[in-house]
Amino acid sequence: MKMTLNMYVPLVCVFVVSYVNGIENATKLTRNRGHKYEILTKLFEEFQDILETENKVANIEPTTVTNVKEVYNHSNGIDDEQNDLEFGNRSKLRGITETDRSDVLNGINDLKQSMKLLYMGISAEKGVRKKDTESLVDLKVTVAETLEEIANETDEINERVQEVSSKVDSIATIRTELMSTRTNIDQCNLNVKSVDDKVEKIVGITDDVKLSNDKIEQCNENVKSLSRKVDVIYLGVRMIMSMMNTNIARGKSATESSTYTDQFTKLGPNAATDGNTNGTWSGGSCTHTHLQKNPWWKVDLDGQFFIKKIVIKNRQDCCGERLNNLVVTVSQTNDGDEVKCGEFKGPGKTCSTETIHCEPDVIGRFVKIQINGKGVLTLCEVEIYA
């Protein structure tokens, strides 16, 4: 039995050393995260070697020693006596006993138990690392989703920043417009103040004007009173002129519907009020319209009169028959209502004088003579009496 231990002690030592080297290699591999699965493979191989060694040591029989000795002697040319001497010497030197064998087996069991615990720890670490890897994958997905959300939010923020920037630009524009408006308002205030000053002056002037108006009204009353007196005097003068049988049309301004012109019509419509009774055309003292419908002649007496009669001097050289269908009207204004004074049916004769009486007398300022119908109106002198 002692011989058997002497033979297998070196073998056990070899495997113990292999186990220790395996532990060191496992530790080195553990530090290197890139080879964590190689650690498990290496430890599993070492564990299998230890189990095989344990089985070999536990199953050693005495006959095995004898067989080994015979094989050794035969291979080395040693006889049995010499071989016994050599094996005896080794046994004495090593001092291997049955107790030593038991101690070796117990050591191997302890190493095996430690190996199992180490294997369990590494398996647990592998599970933790797997969970960590899965957690890292989930974390990576979460981070990717978060980054995508951040990117979307960043885009929204950029859009909002652009909107805010546009609004800021609009606010700046509005501020500029407000500043311009404020300047305009200040200018308007200055203008209003200037207007107020002018209004105050105008108010002062208005007060003066009121006083002046009062004075003017007083003057108007005086003028009206004076005008009434003048009218009375004027009527008295006209009555005197009527009593004196005076021609009130002489020298007054006249108009007509149209004027025929040649070298003898220099006076135009005023030829009938020039005081010249020459009835020849060459004398240049007769009016003459164009041939037209309803030709007329009108004189302004420069005042209101009670018209009694109108005297018309006809042509003396020819054409006396043109004087026909005459109507005489009187009006107080140039465009006012016309009141009929009288008429002359005609026809007139050359060198004739036609008198038209107003019955009753008609008051007015403008006297109009008109042909009703188509014709030529020629008047060599018109005298009006009031």
C-alpha positions in Angstrom: 0.0 0.0 0.0 2.9 2.4 0.8 4.4 1.6 -2.6 1.1 2.6 -4.3 1.1 6.0 -2.6 4.8 6.6 -3.6 3.9 6.1 -7.2 0.8 8.3 -7.3 1.9 11.2 -5.1 3.7 12.8 -8.1 0.6 12.4 -10.1 -1.6 14.1 -7.5 0.9 16.9 -7.2 0.8 17.5 -10.9 -3.0 17.9 -10.9 -2.9 20.2 -7.8 -0.5 22.4 -9.6 -2.7 22.3 -12.7 -5.7 23.3 -10.5 -3.8 26.2 -9.1 -2.7 27.3 -12.5 -6.3 27.0 -13.7 -7.4 29.3 -10.9 -4.8 31.9 -11.8 -5.7 31.6 -15.5 -9.4 32.0 -14.5 -8.6 35.1 -12.5 -6.7 36.6 -15.4 -9.5 35.7 -17.8 -12.0 37.2 -15.4 -10.2 40.5 -15.6 -10.6 40.4 -19.4 -14.3 40.8 -20.1 -13.8 39.8 -23.7 -13.0 36.2 -22.7 -15.5 35.5 -19.9 -16.9 32.4 -21.6 -13.4 30.9 -22.0 -13.1 31.0 -18.2 -16.0 28.6 -17.8 -14.6 26.2 -20.4 -11.1 26.2 -18.8 -12.5 25.6 -15.3 -14.7 22.8 -16.5 -11.7 21.0 -18.1 -9.6 21.4 -14.9 -12.5 20.1 -12.8 -12.7 17.0 -15.0 -9.0 16.3 -14.6 -9.3 16.5 -10.8 -12.2 14.1 -10.8 -10.2 11.6 -12.9 -7.2 11.8 -10.5 -9.5 11.3 -7.5 -10.9 8.1 -9.0 -7.5 6.8 -9.9 -6.1 7.3 -6.4 -9.2 5.9 -4.7 -9.1 2.7 -6.8 -5.4 1.7 -6.3 -5.0 -1.9 -5.2 -1.8 -3.7 -3.8 -1.6 -5.8 -6.8 -1.2 -2.8 -8.8 2.0 -1.9 -7.1 3.4 -5.4 -7.9 2.4 -5.0 -11.5 4.0 -1.7 -11.7 7.2 -2.9 -10.1 7.4 -5.8 -12.5 6.9 -3.6 -15.5 9.5 -1.2 -14.2 12.0 -3.9 -13.6 11.4 -5.5 -17.0 11.8 -2.2 -18.8 14.9 -1.2 -17.0 16.6 -4.7 -16.7 16.4 -4.8 -12.9 15.9 -8.0 -11.0 13.3 -8.3 -8.2 15.8 -8.1 -5.3 17.3 -4.9 -6.6 13.9 -3.4 -7.3 12.7 -4.2 -3.8 15.7 -2.4 -2.4 15.0 0.7 -4.5 11.3 0.8 -3.6 12.1 0.3 0.0 14.5 3.2 0.0 11.9 5.6 -1.6 9.3 4.5 0.9 11.6 5.2 3.8 12.6 8.6 2.4 9.0 9.8 1.7 7.4 8.3 4.8 4.1 7.8 3.0 1.5 6.1 5.2 -2.2 5.3 4.9 -2.9 8.5 6.8 -1.1 10.4 4.1 -3.3 8.9 1.5 -6.4 9.9 3.4 -5.1 13.4 3.8 -4.5 13.7 0.0 -8.0 12.5 -0.7 -9.4 15.0 1.8 -7.4 17.8 0.2 -8.7 16.8 -3.2 -12.3 16.8 -1.8 -11.7 20.3 -0.4 -10.3 21.5 -3.7 -13.3 19.9 -5.5 -15.7 21.7 -3.1 -13.9 25.0 -3.7 -14.0 24.4 -7.4 -17.7 23.8 -7.2 -18.2 27.0 -5.2 -16.0 28.9 -7.7 -18.0 27.5 -10.6 -21.3 28.5 -8.9 -19.9 32.0 -8.4 -18.9 32.3 -12.0 -22.2 31.0 -13.1 -24.0 33.6 -10.9 -21.7 36.2 -12.3 -22.5 35.1 -15.8 -26.3 35.4 -15.0 -25.7 38.9 -13.6 -23.7 39.8 -16.6 -26.4 38.5 -18.9 -29.0 40.5 -17.0 -26.7 43.5 -17.2 -26.3 43.0 -20.9 -30.1 42.7 -21.3 -30.4 45.8 -19.2 -27.8 47.6 -21.3 -29.7 46.6 -24.5 -33.0 47.9 -23.0 -31.2 51.0 -21.8 -29.7 51.4 -25.3 -33.2 51.2 -26.8 -34.6 53.6 -24.1 -31.7 56.0 -24.8 -32.3 55.8 -28.6 -36.0 56.5 -28.0 -35.2 59.3 -25.6 -32.7 60.8 -28.1 -35.4 60.6 -30.8 -37.9 62.3 -28.5 -35.2 64.9 -27.7 -34.6 65.4 -31.5 -38.3 65.9 -32.1 -38.6 68.3 -29.1 -35.5 70.1 -30.4 -37.2 70.5 -33.8 -40.3 71.8 -32.1 -38.2 74.1 -30.0 -36.4 75.4 -33.2 -39.8 76.0 -34.8 -41.0 77.9 -31.7 -37.7 79.8 -31.6 -38.3 80.8 -35.3 -41.9 81.8 -34.5 -40.7 83.8 -31.5 -38.0 85.4 -33.7 -40.6 86.4 -36.2 -42.8 87.8 -33.5 -39.8 89.7 -32.1 -39.2 91.1 -35.6 -42.9 92.1 -35.8 -42.7 93.6 -32.3 -39.6 95.6 -33.5 -41.5 96.8 -36.5 -44.5 97.7 -34.4 -42.2 99.5 -32.0 -40.7 101.5 -34.8 -44.2 102.4 -36.1 -45.2 103.3 -32.5 -42.1 105.6 -32.2 -43.1 107.2 -35.5 -46.7 107.5 -34.4 -45.5 109.0 -31.1 -43.4 111.6 -33.1 -46.5 112.3 -35.2 -48.6 112.7 -32.0 -46.1 115.0 -30.5 -46.2 117.1 -33.7 -50.0 117.0 -33.6 -49.9 118.2 -30.0 -47.7 121.1 -31.1 -50.1 121.8 -33.9 -53.0 121.6 -31.6 -51.3 124.0 -29.2 -50.7 126.3 -32.0 -54.3 126.0 -33.1 -55.4 126.6 -29.5 -53.4 129.8 -29.5 -54.9 130.8 -32.8 -58.4 129.9 -31.5 -57.8 132.2 -28.5 -56.8 134.9 -30.8 -59.9 134.2 -32.9 -62.0 134.2 -29.8 -60.7 137.6 -29.1 -61.2 138.7 -32.7 -64.8 137.2 -32.5 -65.5 139.3 -29.5 -64.3 142.3 -31.5 -66.4 141.1 -34.4 -69.5 140.8 -32.2 -69.0 144.4 -31.2 -68.5 145.3 -34.8 -71.6 143.3 -35.8 -73.6 145.2 -33.3 -72.3 148.4 -34.8 -72.9 147.1 -38.3 -76.5 146.2 -37.4 -77.0 149.6 -36.0 -75.5 151.0 -39.3 -77.8 148.7 -41.3 -80.8 150.1 -39.4 -79.6 153.6 -40.2 -79.0 152.6 -43.9 -82.5 151.0 -44.1 -84.0 154.2 -42.7 -81.9 156.2 -45.1 -82.8 153.9 -48.0 -86.5 154.4 -47.3 -86.0 158.1 -47.4 -84.0 157.8 -50.6 -86.8 155.6 -52.1 -89.3 158.3 -51.2 -87.1 160.9 -52.8 -86.5 158.7 -55.9 -90.2 158.1 -56.3 -90.7 161.8 -56.1 -88.1 162.4 -58.7 -89.6 159.8 -61.0 -93.0 161.3 -60.5 -91.5 164.7 -61.5 -89.9 163.1 -64.5 -93.1 161.5 -65.5 -94.9 164.8 -65.2 -92.2 166.3 -67.3 -92.7 163.5 -69.9 -88.9 162.5 -69.8 -87.5 159.5 -71.8 -86.0 157.3 -69.0 -84.4 154.8 -71.5 -82.0 157.3 -73.1 -78.4 156.5 -72.6 -79.2 153.2 -70.8 -77.5 149.8 -71.5 -79.3 147.3 -73.7 -78.8 143.7 -74.9 -80.4 141.6 -77.7 -80.8 137.9 -78.7 -78.3 138.3 -81.6 -76.5 141.1 -83.5 -76.0 141.5 -87.2 -72.7 143.3 -87.8 -71.3 145.5 -90.5 -69.8 148.9 -90.8 -73.0 150.5 -89.6 -73.7 148.5 -86.5 -70.9 149.8 -84.2 -73.3 150.5 -81.3 -75.0 147.2 -81.4 -78.2 147.0 -79.2 -77.3 150.4 -77.6 -78.1 152.1 -80.9 -81.8 152.2 -79.8 -81.1 154.3 -76.7 -78.5 156.7 -78.1 -81.1 159.5 -78.5 -80.5 159.6 -82.3 -83.8 159.1 -84.2 -82.2 158.8 -87.7 -84.0 155.8 -89.2 -81.7 155.1 -92.2 -79.4 152.1 -91.9 -76.4 154.0 -93.1 -76.9 156.4 -90.2 -75.6 153.7 -87.8 -78.4 154.3 -85.2 -80.6 151.2 -85.7 -80.3 147.7 -84.1 -80.5 144.5 -86.2 -80.7 140.9 -85.1 -80.2 137.8 -87.3 -83.2 136.1 -88.8 -84.2 133.8 -86.0 -87.2 132.5 -83.9 -88.5 134.9 -81.3 -85.7 137.6 -81.5 -85.7 140.1 -78.6 -84.2 143.3 -77.3 -83.9 144.4 -73.6 -82.9 147.6 -71.7 -81.8 148.1 -68.1 -83.4 151.3 -66.6 -81.1 151.2 -63.6 -84.0 151.5 -61.2 -87.7 150.6 -60.5 -90.3 152.7 -62.5 -94.0 152.7 -63.0 -93.9 152.1 -66.8 -96.7 153.8 -68.7 -95.8 153.7 -72.4 -93.1 152.6 -74.9 -92.5 154.5 -78.2 -90.7 152.7 -81.1 -89.1 154.4 -84.1 -89.2 152.2 -87.2 -86.7 152.3 -90.2 -87.0 155.1 -92.6 -85.3 153.6 -95.7 -87.0 150.2 -96.0 -88.2 147.1 -94.3 -90.8 148.7 -92.1 -93.0 145.5 -92.3 -90.5 143.6 -90.1 -92.0 145.3 -87.1 -94.9 143.0 -86.3 -96.3 140.6 -83.6 -94.4 142.6 -80.9 -94.9 141.9 -77.2 -93.6 144.3 -74.5 -92.9 142.9 -71.0 -91.5 144.4 -67.7 -89.5 142.6 -64.9 -87.9 143.8 -61.7 -84.8 141.6 -62.2 -82.9 140.5 -65.3 -84.1 136.9 -65.0 -87.2 137.5 -62.9 -90.9 137.0 -63.8 -92.0 139.1 -66.8 -95.2 141.1 -66.7 -96.9 141.9 -70.0 -97.2 145.6 -70.6 -98.8 145.6 -74.1 -98.4 144.4 -77.7 -98.3 145.6 -81.4 -99.7 143.2 -84.0 -98.4 145.3 -87.1 -97.2 145.1 -89.6 -95.4 148.3 -89.3 -94.6 150.8 -92.1 -91.5 152.5 -93.2 -90.9 155.7 -91.3 -93.7 154.9 -88.8 -93.6 155.4 -85.0 -95.5 152.8 -82.9 -96.7 153.6 -79.3 -97.6 150.8 -76.9 -99.3 151.7 -73.6 -99.2 149.7 -70.3 -102.7 149.4 -68.9 -102.4 149.6 -66.0 -98.9 150.9 -65.3 -96.3 148.2 -64.6 -93.5 148.6 -62.1 -90.1 147.3 -63.0 -86.6 147.9 -64.1 -86.1 145.8 -67.2 -88.2 146.4 -70.4 -88.2 143.7 -73.1 -89.4 143.9 -76.7 -89.9 140.5 -78.6 -91.3 139.2 -81.9 -93.4 136.2 -81.4 -92.3 134.0 -84.3 -89.5 133.9 -86.8 -88.2 137.2 -88.0 -85.6 140.1 -87.8 -86.0 142.7 -85.1 -84.8 146.2 -86.1 -85.3 149.2 -83.7 -84.0 152.6 -84.7 -85.0 154.3 -81.3 -86.9 153.2 -78.2 -88.3 155.7 -75.8 -89.8 154.7 -72.4 -92.0 156.9 -70.2 -93.0 156.4 -66.6 
